[in-house]
Amino acid sequence: MEFQNKIIVVTGAASGIGLALATRFAREGGAVIASDRNAGVGEQKAAEIGARFFAADVSREEGVSALIADVLGQEGRIDLFCSNAGIAIGAGPETPDKDWDLIHRINVMSHVWAARHLLPHYLERGEGYFLNTASAAGLLTELHSAPYAVTKHGALAFAEWLAITYADRGIKVSCLCPEGVWTPMIQNAPILQQTAITTDELVEKTLEVLRRDGFLITTHPTTLQAFQNKANDYDGWIGKMRRLREKAMALLAGGQAFGGDAPRTEGHP
């Protein structure tokens, strides 16, 4: 895919990965519609990069459907929908149900709702592109937050299903699975900071794969090797992750837990 003159929607575009993607798509000549639930910051950032802004809360189906309806009504079509918004919250099973529900709605169901409301348009045209942001946690795991690990597995699984089901009908799907990226998401995850890349580096890797219509987008050479190790020796991989978690928890000793009391938004370690 090339991006000039394409209608491109990016959710979670007020900061982090979403803002970086929106900025680059605009520079590439795309007509960008940036969306975020943070209207104040989102409007400001969109104006700075030459994008149109639409405030939407993707934790609700009505927010996703309103965004899609607005763009189809004003721009007439959508070429690439970047379902990027995401949060990290919680720790283990003790995480309250309301937080499990919130992270599931944003990290998984927002992708489902985007497909539900956009597929009819794509199928009628015989073409369309979804870029769904998951995480390397979807391929591997997340050492601090069970809700994050679980929902990112779900996000990757849904992207796989879309790609398998609709490729023969002109629908393209890519899934972005980054490891640590310098966004607010990793501010309390020092083990991710050790190998974190910039959002500009992530965008370069993302556009490289989008240009060849590839499915899986990773940001670190270690991701696929670890994924292969997991498949080849699951017990051994579990043991390695136990040791890595001990290291991660030691780095956090005396500090704030990963999830804290409020969700971190719009970035994906």
C-alpha positions in Angstrom: 0.0 0.0 0.0 1.1 3.5 -0.7 -0.3 6.4 1.3 -0.6 9.5 -0.9 -4.2 10.6 -1.3 -5.4 7.7 0.9 -8.1 8.3 3.5 -6.5 7.1 6.7 -8.1 6.9 10.2 -5.9 6.5 13.3 -7.4 5.9 16.8 -5.5 6.7 19.9 -3.8 9.5 18.0 -3.3 12.1 20.7 0.0 10.6 21.8 2.5 7.7 21.5 2.3 5.3 18.6 -1.0 6.7 17.3 0.3 10.3 17.0 3.5 9.0 15.4 1.6 7.0 12.8 -0.8 9.9 12.1 2.1 12.3 11.7 3.9 10.1 9.2 0.8 9.3 7.1 0.1 13.0 6.8 3.7 13.6 5.7 3.3 10.8 3.1 0.4 12.8 1.6 -2.5 10.9 3.2 -5.7 12.6 4.3 -5.6 11.7 8.0 -8.5 11.6 10.4 -7.0 11.5 13.9 -9.2 10.2 16.7 -8.9 10.0 20.5 -11.1 10.2 23.6 -8.9 13.1 24.8 -10.5 15.8 22.7 -8.4 18.8 24.0 -5.0 17.3 23.3 -6.2 15.4 20.2 -7.5 18.5 18.5 -4.3 20.3 19.2 -2.0 17.5 17.9 -4.2 17.0 14.8 -4.0 20.7 13.9 -0.2 20.6 14.3 0.1 17.7 11.8 -2.6 18.8 9.3 -5.1 16.2 10.2 -8.8 16.4 10.9 -9.8 15.4 14.4 -12.9 13.4 15.6 -13.3 12.7 19.3 -14.3 9.1 19.9 -14.3 6.8 22.9 -13.5 3.4 21.4 -14.4 1.6 24.7 -18.0 1.9 23.4 -19.3 0.5 20.2 -21.2 3.8 19.6 -17.9 5.6 19.6 -16.3 3.4 17.0 -19.4 3.4 14.8 -19.8 7.2 15.0 -16.2 7.7 14.0 -16.6 5.4 10.9 -19.9 7.0 10.0 -18.5 10.5 10.2 -15.5 9.7 7.9 -17.7 7.9 5.4 -20.1 10.8 5.4 -17.4 13.5 5.0 -14.6 11.9 3.1 -16.7 9.3 1.3 -14.5 6.3 1.9 -11.8 4.8 4.2 -8.7 3.2 2.7 -6.8 2.4 5.9 -8.2 2.1 9.4 -5.6 2.0 12.1 -7.2 0.6 15.2 -4.5 1.6 17.5 -6.0 2.8 20.8 -5.0 0.7 23.8 -4.4 0.7 27.5 -2.4 -1.2 30.1 -4.1 -1.7 33.5 -4.2 -4.1 36.3 -1.9 -6.9 37.6 -3.2 -10.4 38.3 -6.6 -12.1 38.9 -7.2 -9.7 41.7 -7.7 -6.9 39.2 -11.3 -5.6 39.6 -13.8 -6.8 37.1 -14.5 -3.3 36.0 -10.8 -3.0 34.9 -10.9 -6.4 33.1 -14.0 -5.2 31.3 -12.5 -1.8 30.3 -9.2 -3.2 29.0 -11.1 -5.9 27.1 -13.4 -3.3 25.5 -10.5 -1.1 24.4 -7.8 -3.7 23.5 -10.1 -6.3 21.9 -13.6 -5.2 21.2 -12.6 -1.9 19.6 -11.0 -4.0 16.8 -14.2 -6.1 16.5 -16.4 -3.0 16.4 -14.2 -1.4 13.7 -14.5 -4.5 11.6 -18.3 -4.8 12.2 -19.0 -1.3 11.0 -16.3 -1.0 8.3 -16.4 -4.4 6.6 -19.7 -3.7 4.7 -18.0 -0.6 3.1 -14.8 -2.5 2.4 -16.7 -5.5 0.9 -18.8 -3.3 -1.3 -15.7 -1.6 -2.7 -13.8 -4.9 -2.9 -10.9 -3.4 -1.0 -9.8 -2.0 2.3 -7.1 -2.2 4.9 -7.1 -2.8 8.6 -4.0 -2.0 10.7 -4.6 -3.4 14.2 -2.2 -2.6 17.0 -1.7 -5.5 19.3 1.7 -6.1 21.0 4.6 -8.5 21.2 2.7 -9.6 24.3 0.2 -11.1 22.0 2.8 -13.4 20.6 4.7 -13.9 23.9 3.3 -12.5 27.2 3.4 -9.5 29.5 5.3 -9.9 32.7 3.5 -7.3 34.8 -0.2 -7.3 33.8 -2.4 -10.4 33.1 -5.2 -8.3 31.6 -2.7 -6.8 29.1 -1.3 -10.1 28.1 -4.8 -11.7 27.7 -6.2 -8.9 25.7 -3.2 -8.6 23.4 -3.5 -12.3 22.7 -7.1 -11.6 21.8 -6.3 -8.7 19.5 -3.7 -10.7 17.6 -6.1 -13.7 17.3 -8.9 -11.4 15.9 -6.5 -9.9 13.3 -5.4 -13.4 12.2 -9.0 -14.4 11.8 -9.8 -11.3 9.7 -6.8 -11.9 7.4 -7.7 -15.5 6.9 -11.4 -14.9 6.3 -11.4 -11.8 4.1 -8.1 -11.8 2.1 -9.8 -13.4 -0.9 -12.3 -10.6 -1.0 -9.8 -7.8 -1.2 -9.4 -7.0 2.5 -5.9 -6.6 3.8 -4.9 -6.9 7.4 -1.7 -6.1 9.3 -1.1 -6.5 13.0 1.5 -4.4 14.8 3.2 -6.3 17.6 5.9 -4.0 19.1 8.1 -4.7 22.0 9.1 -1.6 24.1 8.5 1.7 22.5 9.3 5.1 24.2 5.7 6.1 25.1 4.0 6.8 28.4 3.0 3.2 28.4 6.4 2.0 29.6 7.2 4.6 32.1 6.8 2.1 35.0 8.2 -0.9 33.1 12.0 -0.5 33.3 12.7 -3.9 31.8 11.0 -2.7 28.6 13.0 0.6 28.7 16.2 -1.4 28.4 15.6 -2.1 24.7 12.9 0.4 23.8 12.9 2.1 20.4 11.5 5.5 19.4 8.1 5.9 17.8 9.9 7.1 14.7 11.8 3.8 14.5 8.5 2.0 15.0 6.8 3.9 12.2 9.6 3.1 9.7 9.2 -0.6 10.4 5.4 -0.3 10.2 5.4 1.5 6.8 7.9 -1.0 5.4 5.5 -3.9 6.1 2.4 -2.0 5.0 4.0 -1.2 1.7 4.2 -4.9 0.9 0.9 -5.7 2.5 2.5 -8.0 5.1 0.6 -9.3 8.1 2.9 -9.3 11.1 4.8 -6.2 12.1 7.5 -6.6 14.7 9.9 -4.0 16.0 12.7 -6.0 17.6 14.7 -9.0 16.2 14.2 -10.8 19.5 10.4 -11.1 19.1 10.2 -13.8 16.4 13.1 -15.7 17.9 11.4 -15.8 21.2 8.2 -16.8 19.5 10.0 -19.7 17.8 11.5 -20.7 21.1 8.1 -20.7 22.7 6.7 -23.0 20.0 9.7 -25.3 20.0 10.0 -25.7 23.8 7.0 -24.4 25.7 8.1 -25.6 29.1 11.6 -24.2 28.6 10.1 -20.9 27.5 7.9 -20.7 30.6 10.9 -21.3 32.7 12.8 -18.5 31.0 9.9 -16.1 31.4 9.7 -17.0 35.1 13.3 -15.9 35.5 12.8 -12.8 33.4 9.7 -11.9 35.5 11.9 -12.1 38.7 14.3 -9.7 37.1 11.5 -7.3 36.1 10.0 -7.3 39.5 13.4 -6.7 41.1 13.7 -3.6 38.9 10.4 -2.4 40.1 11.3 -2.9 43.8 10.3 0.1 45.8 8.6 1.7 42.8 5.0 1.9 41.4 3.5 -1.2 39.9 3.1 -1.4 36.2 -0.6 -0.8 36.0 -1.0 1.6 38.9 -4.4 2.9 39.7 -5.2 4.4 36.3 -4.9 3.0 32.8 -2.0 4.1 30.6 -3.2 4.9 27.1 -2.2 5.0 23.5 1.1 3.2 23.6 2.0 -0.4 23.2 5.1 -2.0 24.7 
